Amino acid sequence: MTTGLCQATSDKVVLRGHDLTKDIMGTMSFAEAFFLLVTGRRLDAGGARVLDAVLVALMEHGMTPQAIATRMVYLAAPDSLQGAIAAGLLGVGGQFAGTMQETASLLVRIVSAPVGEEAAREIVREYRHVKKGIPGFGHHLHKPDDPRSLRLLAIAREGAVAGAHVAAIELLSRELDAAAGRHLTINATGAIAAVLMDIGFPASLMRGVAVVSRSAGLVAQIGEEEANPIANRLWRRVEEELVYGPT
């Protein structure tokens, strides 16, 4: 059995061939070290700025189902901070914070197609035929545009890392708007899929970025729950309003 991730000895820790204390700590940002550990490669300055912006963008988004789950589990088991955070992270998926992986697969399809416009048009037709939203598009709150998406795409361009996948999501957006007859938001996870693909982050691990980022926000949710509790009131409210009907 072998691993290339980490080796620890009595006087040294080595991550991906780099001395932790000499080459990484105080030299690399968390985002850079994260990318190195996952991929084995170093990011350039533009790519590091993009990944850091992605981690910040997904960190917190209000009283989401993940935040509520974390607060409720912390109410039930305040001795298990990690359990409460884990409960929230279980909700990172296809509805909240986790659709970048599905979007990435669509972008790969467009980028690898002989004619990107035709591939984008076919994707739109497929999803409209089954009356499903395209992953990476639409938002219940941010309209006409998600401010996080606009900023992420701008940062990618500023760092000269916006490439084929950013172009692909913008192409898919144009085709979707044309078919719908109105503008549909490129949401944060859509933009994240595009910029992460363009810096070379593995598509199969992309949802892990959301897990890492949202962990920080859930720690903050617990901190606020300690200072300003609401979980007990949520529980009591459900108890008061719940009506039991016949089985």
ABEGO torsion letter per residue (X at the ends): XBBAABBBBAABBBBGGBBAAAAABGABBAAAAAAAAAAGBBBBAAAAAAAAAAAAAAABAEBBAAAAAAAAAAAABAABAAAAAAAAAAABBAABGAAAAAAAAAAAAAAABABAAAAAAAAAAAAAAAGBBBBGBEBAABOABBAAAAAAAAAAAAAGABBAAAAAAAAAAAAAAAAAGBBBBBBAAAAAAAAAAAAGBBAAAAAAAAAAAAAAAAAAAAAAAAABBAAAAAAAAAAAABBBBBX
